[in-house]
Amino acid sequence: MKTPDHLRTWVEIDVRAARHNYDTFRNLIGKRVQLWSVVKSNAYGHGLFTFAKIMDQFGIDGLCVDSIVEALALRREGVQKPLLVLGPTLPSRYGDAARQNVVITISNFESLRALAKAKSIPDFHIKLDTGMHRQGFYLEDVPRVIKQLKTIHARLNGHFKGVFTHFASAKDVNYPSFTDEQLKKYEKALALFKKAGFGKLLRHASATGGTLIGKKYHLDAVRVGIGMYGQWPSKELEAQLGDVIKLKPVLSWRTVVSEVKKLKAGDYVGYDLTEKMPQAGVMAVVPIGYWHGFSRSLSSVGEVLVRGERARVLGRVSMDMVAILLPEKNAKKVKIGDIVTIIGRDGRDEILASEPSQKSGTTHYEFLTRLNPLMERIIS
């Protein structure tokens, strides 16, 4: 590993791993199903522009974002793939979506009415709430939606392009009952739209979990988020399918040693005298902290890799600095400028995103997504 001489900390994006994951999902869904990559929230910490352009080069069918802000940013960066905004779009931005060929989500009657009044109407998908109880129309709302689309909001019909839902718990092959109930509700709604004459709508329901657990959930398109980054949506799925389906983590996070110093027995380390040294040792300082995404809850329990060996966090994680206790066997070898691996592989050891996530009481989704977007993403 080489240290970028202009950076104290950086995120590496492994294109070969991304290609492997892309090919894995392409092969899994077959040629008739569209593959959409979810790049919302700074591509789950992997860098919105960096990862979207990688997916674009691979031939992704479309990209899913959270907001019109993300969609327009991608358009400014030259990304011309179909874009679907999964989250709500303010009526004041409907015109922007229409001008930039961005598809929006309509999930309530208020938004449907506002869209019908817009001067410029973007293409849209209807979202159904089949059990997640977040965004979406209920199944019993669908007849009313259809009636409005057929009468007072008829000018929207040419822009109505898809119907989708989101599975709440598609993370275990052995317990698909709730997912199947959601699918049944979704299919009933689809039948109503088809009977009303809306026959050419893009149907999609599966994120990574649904894509992995069964072909019946694939429909016309799948929206793969965490899996495209080489992460499993749950331990259960990894245990059940990990021998057959291999995913490769795309992201590594690294920093450098900025200072090395000796500590005496009885020395305190960190704010509020958080930790007391029981014996003499050698510590190093690394210039990252909770501002960068290294949670404060990793104080005294988190670990990093230095020269292939694990080093524990000493004392409290600060905003921009963390102290680590160097292992005795390589303490004398560590020097300023050495690479420190926070997530990723160094030598024979590897720290997966799930490890600091568990230690800090959260999920790998949150840990990765909260990596500061100002840290440079480097393609490796």
N, C-alpha and C positions, 0 to 999 in steps of 0.2 A: 504493500500500500504506500502511495505517495501522498504527502501532505500538500494541499493547495497552499502556496506560500502567501496568498492574500486573504485567507479565511481562518477564523478561530474555530468555527463550527460549520458543518455543512451536512446536507442529506444527499446520499448517493442513490440513483435510480438505475437499477440493473435492467437494461433493455432485453437481454437474453431471457431473463426470468419472466419479464412481461410478455415476451413472445411465446414462451412456453405456456403461460396461463391462458393467453388468447387462443392459441391452437387447441388447448385442452377443452375449452368451452365450445369452440367451433365444432370440434369433433363430437362433442357430447350432444349438441342440439341438432346436428344435421344441416343440410343445405336449405331446407324449406323455411327454417326459423331464423328470424333476424336477431343479430347479437348487438345489443346496446350496452355501452359502458357507462356506468354511473361515475361521473367525475365531480359531483357536487362537493361543496365544503373543501375547496382546494385539493380535489382528488384524494380525499381521505388523508390529507397531509402530504401527498406525493407531488404536489405542484400542479395546479390547474392547467396551465399552458403546456408545461413539459409533458404531462401524461396524456392530455387530449391530443397533442400532436403525434405522440407515439402511436396511440390508437388509430388516429387518422391514417398514418403511414401503413399500418397493418391491414387496413380495409374494414374498419368497424362500420356497422350500418348506421349507427347514430349514437349520440351522447346525451345523457341525462344530467341536468343541473338542478340546483335548488331554486335559483332566482333568475329574473330577467337581467340582473346586474352581471351574473356569471355568464349568461348567454351572450350578452352584448360584448363582454370582454373577449370572449372566444372569437366572435365575429371580427372584432378589431385586430385580433392576432392572425386573421386569415383562415380560420377554421370554417369550412363550408359544409361540413357534414350536417345532417338533420339534427336539430337540437330540441329537446323536450324539457320544459320547465316543470319540475315535479311539485314545487311549492306554489303558494298563491302568488298571483300577479296583480298588482294594484291597477285599477281601471285607467289611471293616468299613464300607464306604460303599455297599454294595448297597442297603441299606434307604433311604438318602438318595436314591439314584437312582430307586427305585421310587416313593417318596412324591412326588417332584417330576417324575415322568413324563420321566425322562432315559434314553435308550437307551445301553447300554454295549456295549463290544466284548469278545468272548470269543475268545481266540487260542491257548489251550493247555488241556490236560486238567486241570491243577491248578485253573485258574479255573473250568472247567466243573463240577468236583466241588464246589468251594466255593459256586458259585451254586446248585446243587441243594440244598444244605443251608441256604440262607438262609431266614429267616423271611418276608421280603418280597422277592419276585423282580421285578427290573425287566425290561423288554423288552431284548432283546439281538440283536446281529448277530454272526455267526461270521466271523472273518477268516481268509483263506487266504494262505499264503506260496507264491506261484507263481514266485518267482525273485528277489525283493527280499532274501530271507534276513534278515528282521528279525522282526516279529511274524507269527504265523499258523500254522495247521495245514498240513502238507504234503498233497498230493493223496492220497498213500497212507494218510494218517491218517483220511480222510473216512469210509470204511466203519466204522471204530471209533467215530467221532463219532456217526454215524447209529445204530449199535447201542446206544450208551449213551443217546441221546435217546429211543430206542424202548423201552428197558427200565428200567435203574436210574435214569435221569434224566428219566423220562417227564413229570414234573410241570413241566418246563421248556417243553414243546412249545407251550403257548399264548402264551409270551413270545418265542419264536424268530421274528424278523421279517425277517431279511435275511442275505445272504452277500456279502462283498466281498473285494477284493484291491487291491493297490497296484502300479502299474507302476513299474519301476525306471529306465527310460530312454526314456520317451515324449517325446522332445524333438527329434526330427529326422524330417521327413516321408520322407526318402530311406532311412532305416535303421530300419524298423519290425520287423525280424525277431525281436528279443528280446521286444518287446511282443506280437507275434503268438503267440509260444510261450507267453507268460504267459496270454494270452487262451484258448488252446487248453486249457491245464491247468485254468483257471478254469471253462470250459464243461463239461469232463469232470466236475468236482466238482459243478457245478449239476445235471448229468444224474443223478448219483447221488442227490442230495437229492430231485429230482423223482420219480425211480423209487421212492424210499422213502415218498413221500406228502407231502413238504414242497413244495407247489406254489405257494404264494403268498408268496414271499420277495422282498424288494427286492434287486435286483441292481445293484451299482455297482462300478466299477473305475477310472474316470478321474479324475485331478486335472486341472489346467489343460492340461498337455501332451496327454494322451489326448483331451481334449475338443476340442482344436484340430485334431488331425491326422486324425481320421476318425470318421464316424458309427457305424461298427461297434463302437466302444469306448464308446458312450454308454449302452447298456443301458437300465435304468429310471431311473437318476439319475447325475448327475456331481457331483463335489466340487471346486469351483473355488476355489483359494486365490490364488496370486500374480497370476493374470490379472484377478481382480476388483478388484485394487488398481492395475490399469493397467500391470503389469509383465509382461514376457515370461519364460517359464521358461528360455529359452536363446537365444543369439544366432542359432543355426541356424534356429529356428522364426521368429524375427523377420525374418530375411533371406528365408525362404521364403514367409511368409504376410503380412508387414507391409504389402504393397501392397494386399492384399484386406481384411484385418482390422485395424482401427485400435483400439488400446488407449490410454487416456489416464491418465497417472499421477495418482493421487488425492492424494498427500501432498507437502507442502512443509514444509521445516524452516527456521525463521528465528530469528535472535537480533538483538542490537543492539550497536553500538559503545559500549563502556564507558569507553574512554580513548584519547586520541591523543597521540603524542609523537614528537619528532624524534630521529633516531639519527645519530651521527657515524661516519665510516669507522673501522673497527677495533673498534666496539662489539660486545659479545657479547650474544646473545639466548637465553634459555632455560636450563633446568637443565643443569648440567655444561658450560656454555659451548658449547652445541651448535652454534650458528651464529655466524659472524663477518661483520659487514657489510663488504663490499669497498669500499663508498662510502656517502656520506651518504644518508639516506632518511627516510621517515615511516612509522611503524607505528601500528597500532591494536590494541587489546585487545578480544576478544570473550569474554563470560562463559560459555563452554561448554568442555567437555573430554571426556576419555574416560569420565567418570562419566555423561555425558549420552548417550554413544554415538558420539562423534567419536574414532575409533580413534587410539591412540598411534602406530601405524604410519603415520599421515598426517603425522607430523613432517617439516617442510621440503619436503614434496611435495604436500600437500593444497591445494585452492583453494576460495575462497568468492567470492560476488558482493557488491560494495559499489557502490551507485549505478550498477548495470549493468555494472561492470567487474570483471575477475578480480583477486583478491588472493591471493598465495601465503602459506601458513603459514610463519612464521619460527620456527626453532628447534623445541624439543620441545613436543609437545602435553601440557599438564598435566591434572591431574584435573578442574579447573574453569575453566581459562583457556587461551586460544590467542592468540598474537600473529600478526598478518598484516602483510605488507608492502604498503602502498598504492601503486598505480600512479601514476607522476608526473603524468599528466594530470588526475587528480581528487583527488590527495592533499590539496591545499589546501581542497577543498570538503567533505571528510568531517569530520563533527563527532560529538560524543557524542550518542547516541540514534538515529543513522542505522540503518536496517534492514540486516542482513547475511543473505544467503540462502545456506544450506548445501546444501540440496536444493531445487530448484525454479527458477522463472523470475524474472529481474529484467531488464527492458528487452528487448533483443534476444538476450540470452544465457540459457542454461539449463544447470543442472547436474543431470543425471539420477542416480538412486541408483546406477547401474552404475559411474559414474566414481570416486567415493571408494571403492567396493567393490573395484574392480580395483587401484587404487593401494595399498590396504591389504592386498591379497592374499587377498580373500575374495569372497563373492557378495553380490548385492543382497538375497537372502533374509536372510542373517545381518545385514547392515548395518541394514536396516530393522527387523528383529525386535529388535535390541539398542538401539533408541532408548528411552531411559529412560521407563518408564510414568508417572513423576511429572510429566513435562512435560505441560502442559495441551494437550489436543487441541481446536482451535477449528474449528467448521464454517464454511466460507466459500462 
